[in-house]
Amino acid sequence: MSAPTRRRLRKGAMTAAVAAAAMAALTASQAPGLSVGPEEAPGKSAPDQAPGGGEDSITGGSPYYTDLPPLESANPSPGGDLEDEADESGIPATVLDAYKQAEARLARSNPGCNLEWELLAAIGRVESGHARGGDVTADGTTRNPILGPVLNGNGFAKITDTDGGEYDGDTGFDRAVGPMQFIPSTWATWGSDGNDDGERDPDNVYDAALAAGRYLCAGGRDLSSQSDLEAAILGYNQSESYLRTVLTWYDFYKEGGAESVPDGSGADPGDRSDGINTPSPSPSPSDSGRPGKGGGDDGNKSGDKGGGKDDGKDDDPGPGEPSPPDDEDDDPGEPVPTIADLRVASPQSSTAYTGADFAERPKVRAVTSRGAGVSAKTVTFTIRGQTGAVFAGGEKSASVTTDSSGYATAPVVRAGQLAGDFTIRASVGSGVSPVDFAAAVEASYGLVRIGDAALTAAAGGEFGAVEAKVTYRGGPAVEAPVTAAMVTEAGEPNGEGPYFADAEGDPVRKLNLTTDADGKVTLPPIHAGDVAGTYLLRLTTSEGVELTLELTVE
């Protein structure tokens, strides 16, 4: 590591300590993620790190950088070190552009989310130090892999391989990948093409920033709401310390603390020479920590909170040094979480045709007052209203246990044969407001008249052309049988009034017809007859769908 880089890292550690002390004084609580004491001893430049939030977070529980922004903006005080100050808080130009482009795209596709690029910058700073100080190519792809620790359950979540090593080079277990640190299984869902090159690459900062923005906006979140903002961040990494650290950087950037710096000149949180970015099947946690977190000149990696095993060196705080704060999410004495809210996690309305299954299944997430998912709780889904719809087991009610992330999904809903609207309610008992999902059943077969002109004819004359269309589940019903009959108000055959004519010209008042390739049926000429009055023409499909039209003879 070069001397200037080492100087910046040591200075960053001191800045974090000063900022943390000030925050503790203001908030009467320990500052987020302060995991080192005073300035590191010479030759040991190790940025802070902390564990992530478990296998349910977007990063798979990988550690993250906990150093804080300076108390002042990036503009140095008189006599200060301009280069160090700018590099500490600056954002590399390409990375900054990626954050801003992601904000612009989501402002168009999801304006209700109100995502700000400063939030992406805060997460990017905490997750990878802005792609390790902007170590990216012109198109935004990292020059060296940015890989989190092997998620083999040894100090971290255990996530067996989901991508065949495509993204992380590991065919045994998954690892968080790229500047926004997606685990491969999460990237499979949220991966995006942020630079329009036809690829979805977690190692590209444009793709990763857009994917992170889409994830933060998911579920109808409005990030201008503090509760939605905190829930989104906690969903990224379920740690209260992580939440506080990200919010601190977010506020810093929103207050003008961000300054664009050339690529490669931003604050690189660690030394690239320690080999921890090299994909391997099963390195130990100490060899595979979040890239750049550690790797001082003597090879020692600080921050055992990141999951490193004992390397033989005494990492306990020295006399007079504060102990690293425990991550609150990992406190074994923490009480069992309780559900404060049920949140919608799927479309809140859906439609199916009679006799079919609903494609969408109601899904909710049970969360605490801080937005963390609550597992192993029972959610009851109930079908309400006049409907023939039932769950796959034939019942109107079903109980589902929340998974490790707090999600519960209703069983498949079968529409039945009764068209109409109904509601599916998700509830967890008293004290928590239930969630309602609107559902509608539409008839599989439809029959409508083409055109809406009044059917009127003078006595002895003819009515204009009458056409109708038969549909099946939204498409044309081809060669579908249709009966056309003159009927009374009671639905009985009517031997008087308008009529069709057979080949000999004799009156016929019932015909069997068939739709064409477009689902249309065109009736032959209808003769008005000689008696004025209002008469009924009824069209009926083979499925019993009826359409009754009025014929007026003047």
N, C-alpha and C positions, 0 to 999 in steps of 0.2 A: 504494500500500500504506500502510495506516495505521501510525502510529508504534508502537503496541503490538504489531501483528503483526510488524513489522520487528524489534522487540526480541526477540520470541520466537524468530524464525528465527536471528538472530545468536547468541542464547544457545544454541539447539539445536546450532549448529555447534561452539561451544566445548564443550558437553556431550559431543558425539560425540568430539571430539578427546581430551578427558580420559578418557572411557570406553575409547577405543581404546588410549591409552597404557597404562592400567592392565591391559587385557587382554593387550597385547603383553608386558608384564612378567610376567604370570602364565603365559602359554602359550608364551613364547619365540618368538612368530610375529607377523607384522603383523596388526593388528586388521582385521576384515572391512570392506572397502569404504570405508576412510577416504580420501576423494578431495579433501579440502581441507586447507590448512594451518591456521595460527592464524586467529583471528577475522577475518571478511571486513572489508575496508576499508569505511568509511562509505559508505552508498548502494548497496552490493552485497550484497544478502541472497539467497544462492543455496544451496539445500539440496544435499547430496551426491547423486550419482546414479552408477550403474554400468550397464554393458551387461548384457543378459540372456544367456540361454544358447543361442540359436540357434532355428532354425525348428521344432525338435522339442519345445520346451518349450510349456507351456500358454499362455504369453503371447506366443509367437512371437519371443522374444529381445528384447523391449522392455526399456529400462532400468528401474531401480528405485531407491528411496530407501535410502541406506546409512547415514544417521545412526543412532546407537545410543542406547539408553535411558540415563538418568542412573544413576550408580553407586549412588545411594540410592533409596529408594522415593519415591512421589509426595508423601509428607508432607514439607513443607519444614522446613529447620532454622530455629532461632530467628533472626528477623530476615530470613529469606528472603522472596522474592517469591511469595506464595501463588498468585496468579493465574497467573504464568508457570509455576511448578512443576506445578500441576494441569493446565494446558493442554498442557504438553509431553508428559506421560505419560498424560493422561486419554483415555478413549474416549467419544465422543459417545453419548448414551443410546440412540438408535434403532439405531445401528450395533452397539453392545454387545448389544442385545436380539436383533439378527439373528444374531450369532455364537452366542449362547446357545440360540436356538431351533433353529439348525442342529445344534448338539450334541445337543439333546434328541431331535430327529427321527431322527438317525442312531443314537442309543442304542437306539431302538426297532426301526429297520429293519435295522441292522447292528451289533449290540452287540459283536461280536468285533473290530471296528475300534478301539474305545476312543479315539475322537476326542475331544479336549478343545477347548473354545471358545477357549482361550488360543492354540492353534496357528492357528486362523482369524484371531484378532486379530493375531498376529505377522505373518502373510502380508498381511492387510489393511493393517497399518501400513506395511509395506515396499512394497506395491504402489501404494497410493493415499493414504497418510496417513489411513486410516479415512474414505474417501470425502471427502477434502479437508476434514478437520476437521468432519465431520458436516453437510456442506452438502446435506441431503436433506429431502424432504417428509415428512409424517407417516407415509406408507405405505412410506418407505424408498427412494424413487426420487430419484436425484441431480438437483439443481436445474439443474446445468450439465453438459454432456457431459464424461466423463473418458475421453480417447482417448490411446492410445499413439502413437508415431511411425508414419509411413507405412512399411510393411514392403516397401520397393521394392528391397532389396538394397544400398542406399547407406548403409553403416554398420550395417545391421541385416540380419536374414534377409529373403529375398525370397519373399513369399507373395502371389500374384496373387489378385484378388478372388474370394471364395467365397460371398458373401451378397448380391450385387447392391447393396451399399451399405445394406442394411436396418438394420444395427446401427451401422456406423461412418461412414456417409455417403460412403464412398469406393468407386467402381465400378471403380477401377483396381487397387488393392492393398488388402490387409487391414490393420486396425489393432487393437490390443488395446483392449477396451471395458470400461468400468464399474469399480466399486470393487475388484473382484478381478481385473481385467484379463484377460479371456478373449478370444482371437482368435475371430472368428466361426465358423470351421470347428470349433474345439474346443467352442464353446458349442452348436453343433448336436448334439453328442454328449452333453454333460453338463448342458446347460441345465435348470434346475429351477424349480418354482413354490413358492418358500419361504413366501409369504404367502397362498397359497390363493385368489388372485384370478382363477385361470384363465389367467394369462399367464406366460410365461417371458421375463423381461426382464433382460439382463445389466447394465442400469443401475439395477436395484433391488437394494439391499443384502441383502434377505432371500433373493431368488432366487439372487443371486451367491454368498452365503455357503453356502447349501445345495449348490449345484453344486460349489463348491470342496471342501466336505466329502466329497461323493460321489466326486469325483476322487481325493482323498487316500486314501480307503478302498478304492479299486479294487484288483482283483487279489488279494483276500483279505488285504490288509495288516492287521497288528495294530500300531497306532501306539504301543502301550506298549513295543514292541521298538525299540531304538535304530536297528537296521539298517533296519527297515521305515519308521521315522520319517524317517530321512535320505533313503532312496530316494524317499519320497513328496514331500519338499520338492525334491529334485533333479529329479524329474519335472515339478514345477511350473515350475522354471527351472534349467537345467542349468549351474549355476555354483557353484563351491566358495565364492566370496565371498558369494553369495546365501544358500547354506546356513548359513554362519556367522552372517550378519546375522539371518536369521529365527530361528535357534536362540537368539541372544542376547535378542531380544525375547520369545520364547516363555518362556525362563527368567525374564525380568523379570516378565512377567504372572503366571506360576505362583507367583512368590514374593510376590504381593500388590501388584505395582507398578501394576496397573490401577485407575483410579478413574473412575466414571461422571461425565461432565460434560454440560452441556446441548448439544443439537445446535447446531452452528455455532460452538462455543467451543473445539473441540479444536485440536490443532496442525495448521494448514493449511500444507502444505509449500511453497506458492508463491503467486504473485500471479495472480489470474484475469484480469487486465486485458491480458495479452500476446497473447491471441487464439489460443493454440496449441490450444485445445479445439475450434476451429471446423473441422468436417469439410471437407476439400478434396481434389480428385483427386490432386494430386502435389506437395505442399509439400516443400521440402528438409528433411533431418533437423533442421537447426537451427531450422526454423520449426515442426516437428511433434513435438518431443520429448514425453516423458511429461508430461501436463499438470501445471503447477505447479512443474516442476523447473527453476528458473531464473526469469527474468522479474524481475530486480531493478529498482530504480528507474531505472537508466540503460539498461535494455533488454538488457543483456548477460546471456547464459545461461551459467552456469558448468557444469563437468562435461562436457568433451568426450568422456569415456568413454561418455556417453549417446548419442554418434553425431552431435553437432552439427558442422557444417562450420565452417571458419575464418571468423569474422566480422570479421576485421581487428584484433581486440584480442589482445594478447599474453597467452595463457593459461598460459605456462610458469611453473613455481613461481619465486617470487622468491628472492633470496639468503636462505639459512637456512631455507627452507620445504621440507618433504619432498615428494618426487615422489609422485604418486598410485600406489598399487600396481597392477601389472598383474593382470587377472583370470586366474587359473590356467588356465581352460578355453581361453583364447585364446592361450596361450603357444606360439609356433611351434616351440619346442624341446622340447615335451613328447613323451615317447615314445609310440609307437603303443599304444593301450589294449589290454589283454588281457582275455579273458573269465575272470571269477572264479566266475560262477554263472549257471545257467539258471533263470529264474523262470517259473512258470505264468502265462499271460496269457489263458486261455480256460477254460471248464468242463473239469474233469479226468475226466469220465465222460460218455458219450453212448450213445444207442441208435438203431438203425435197423431197419427191417423187411427181410426177404429181398427181393432184387431192387431195393432202393432205395439212394439215396445218403444218407450221414450229413449231417444239417443242420449239425452243429458240426464245425469243423476245428481240430485241435490247434494251439495257438499258444503260443510261448514268447518270452521276452525275454532276450537275452544282455547281461549287465551286468558292469561292473568291480566291484572290491571296495568302491567308494564308491557303487554303485548307478546309475552312468551307463550308458546304452545303448552297445553296441559294434556298429558297422556293418560291413558287407562281410565278415562271417564266415559260414562254412558250417555249417548245422545239418542233420543227417541224421535223417530220420523213418523208422522201421522198424516194419512190422507183424509182430508176434510172436504165436505160438500157432497152434493148429489151427483155421483159419478160411479161408473162401473170399474174405474181404475183400481188396481191392487198392486202390491209388491209381488215380486217373483214367487214368493211362497204362498200367495193367495190371500195374504192378510192385509188389513188396512193400517197396521202399525208394525214398526220394526225398530229394534234397539241395536245400536252400533257402538263399539268401543273406540275411543279416539286412539290414533296411532302415536308414535313417539314424537311427532311434531304437533300433535293436537288436532289432526284432521279426522273427520268422520264423513263417510260417503254413504248415502242411502242405497239400498238394493235397487235393482232394476225395477222400473215402474211399467206395468202392463196397462195399456190404455183401455181395454175392454171394448164393448160395442156401443156405449152410450156417448154421443157427442155432447160437448159442453165444457164449461170451465170448472176448475176446482183448485184446491190449495194443498200443498204439502208443508207441514209445519215441523221444524226442528226445535227441540227443547231439551233442557238439562235439569229442569226442576225450578223451584221457587227461587226468586232473587236474581235470576238472569233472564233477560227478555228473549222470547223465542224468535226464530227467524222463519218467515213465510216465503215459500216459492210458489209462483203462479204457474198453473199448468192448464193446457187446453187440449181437448180431443176433437179432431175434425173428422167428418165422415170420409171414409176412403173413396167412396164414389160421389161425384157431384154431377148435377144436371142443371144447366142454365140456358136461358133463351139467348140467342144472338140477336142483338137489336132491342130497342125498347119502344118502338112506335106503336100506338094504339091499334088494335086489330078491329077495324071497322069496315063494313061493306054495306052497300045498298041492297035491299031485297031483290033477289033475282040475279045479283052480281057475284063477284068472287073476292076473297080476301087476298091481301098481298102475301108474298112468300113468308113462310114460318120456318126458322132454323133454330136448332138447339145444339148444345155441345155436352158430351159426356166425358168426365174426367175420372181418372183413378190415381189417387195419391199424388195429385198435382199435375199429372201428365194426361195426354189424350187416351181415352179408352177406345182402342181400335176394334172394329167389327163387334161392337157391343150391341146386343139386342135392345130395341126400344119399341114400346107399344104406344100408339097414338089412338085415343078413343074419345068420342063425344059422350059426356056423362051428365047426369043430373047433379043437383047440389048434394044429394045423398050418396053420390058416387055410383049410382046405378046407370046401366047403358041408356042412352037417350035416343029414342027413335024419331025425334023431330028436330027441326032446325038445320044448321049447317051440316054438310056431308062431303065426303070424298066421292069420287066416281070411279067405277071399275072400267074395264076395257069396253064394255058395251054402253057405258054412260049411266048405269044404274047407281043409285045412292049406296055408299058404303060408309059406316060410321066407326069402324075399327080397323086399324092396319098394323102389321108387324114389320118393322123397319130395322136397319142395321147401320151403325155409324161407319164413316169412311176412315181413311188413314189419319185424318186430323181429329178424329173423335166427333165429327159433325154429322148431324142427321138433318136432311132437308125434306120437309113434308110436301106431298103433291098438292096441286091447287085445291083450295077449300071453297066449295060453293056455298053461298049465303042462304039459299032457300028463299021461300016467299013470305015467311012469317017474321015480322019484326020482333026484337027482344034481345036479351042477353043470354048467351049460352056458354058452356064450359067445354074446353078441350084439355084432356089430361094426358101427359106423357109419362111413361113409367119404365124404368130400367129393369133388367133382370134381377138386380139386387134390391128392388122395392123402392128405389128413390123416385119421388114423384115431382112433377112440375105441372101446375094447373094454370091455364091461360083463359082469359075472358074473350069471347067473340061477340061483337055487337052488330046486330043486323038492324039497319035503319029503314 
